[in-house]
Amino acid sequence: MIWWRLGGAAAVFALLRLVTPPFIPSCPLLSLTGLPCPLCGLTRAMFLLAKGEWLQAVELHALSPVVAAAALALALLGQARMARHWAWLVLLIAIYGGARILPRFLTL
């Protein structure tokens, strides 16, 4: 069973590495309010991580390596073993998103 998960994770990684989407739609929250959501830039950061461009990925979304590691752990370990860790990841992303938005509120 682990080999199927490992093969699937490798296939997703290869797809991210080989394909560069011509257009990634903008975040609806960013488009409507001008404020970045906690996940803004994460999709582009995942493509950059797969291509080995770590600095650019971290500039887009600082938690992209953490999210990539969590996705890999999910693929290898399965949802049942990772379920208790997702709450921490969601909390971390929420705190990061708040830290991204707060300076914009302070300058208003």
C-alpha positions in Angstrom: 0.0 0.0 0.0 2.9 2.4 0.8 4.3 1.9 -2.7 1.0 3.2 -4.3 1.1 6.3 -2.1 4.8 6.9 -2.8 4.2 6.5 -6.5 1.3 8.9 -6.4 3.4 11.5 -4.4 6.2 11.1 -7.0 3.8 11.6 -9.9 2.4 14.7 -8.3 5.9 16.1 -7.7 6.9 15.3 -11.3 3.8 17.0 -12.6 4.5 20.1 -10.5 8.1 20.1 -11.7 7.4 19.7 -15.4 4.3 21.8 -15.8 4.1 25.5 -15.4 0.5 26.7 -15.6 0.1 29.6 -17.9 -2.4 31.3 -15.7 -3.2 30.8 -12.0 -6.3 32.7 -11.1 -5.9 35.4 -8.5 -7.3 35.0 -5.0 -10.9 36.2 -4.8 -10.4 37.8 -1.4 -7.3 39.6 -2.7 -9.3 40.7 -5.8 -12.2 42.0 -3.7 -10.5 43.5 -0.7 -6.9 44.0 -1.6 -6.0 41.9 1.5 -4.1 38.6 1.1 -5.8 35.5 2.4 -3.7 33.0 4.5 -3.3 30.8 1.4 -2.4 33.6 -1.1 0.6 32.5 -3.2 0.7 28.9 -1.9 -0.2 27.3 -5.3 2.6 29.2 -7.1 4.9 28.4 -4.2 4.3 24.7 -4.5 5.2 24.8 -8.2 8.4 26.7 -7.4 9.3 24.2 -4.6 9.0 21.4 -7.1 11.3 23.2 -9.4 13.9 23.7 -6.7 13.4 27.5 -6.4 13.1 27.5 -2.6 13.8 31.2 -2.0 11.2 32.4 -4.4 8.7 29.9 -3.0 9.3 31.2 0.6 9.0 34.8 -0.6 5.5 34.0 -2.0 4.4 32.0 1.0 6.7 31.5 4.0 4.9 28.2 5.1 5.1 26.5 1.7 7.9 24.1 2.8 5.8 23.2 5.8 2.7 22.6 3.7 4.7 20.6 1.2 6.2 18.4 4.0 2.7 17.9 5.4 1.3 16.9 2.0 4.1 14.4 1.5 3.5 13.0 5.0 -0.2 12.7 4.2 0.7 10.8 1.0 3.1 8.5 2.7 1.4 7.9 6.1 -2.3 8.3 5.2 -5.1 10.4 6.5 -5.7 8.4 9.7 -2.2 8.8 11.0 -2.0 12.5 10.1 -5.4 13.7 11.3 -4.2 14.9 14.7 -1.5 17.1 13.1 -3.8 18.9 10.7 -5.2 21.2 13.4 -1.7 22.5 14.1 -1.1 23.2 10.5 -4.4 25.0 10.1 -3.6 27.1 13.2 -0.1 27.9 11.9 -1.5 29.0 8.6 -4.2 31.1 10.3 -1.6 32.9 12.4 0.6 33.5 9.4 -2.3 34.8 7.5 -3.2 37.2 10.3 0.4 38.4 10.4 0.2 39.1 6.6 -3.0 41.1 6.9 -2.2 43.0 10.2 0.3 45.5 8.7 -2.2 46.5 6.0 -4.8 47.3 8.7 -2.3 49.4 10.6 -1.5 51.6 7.6 -5.2 52.4 6.9 
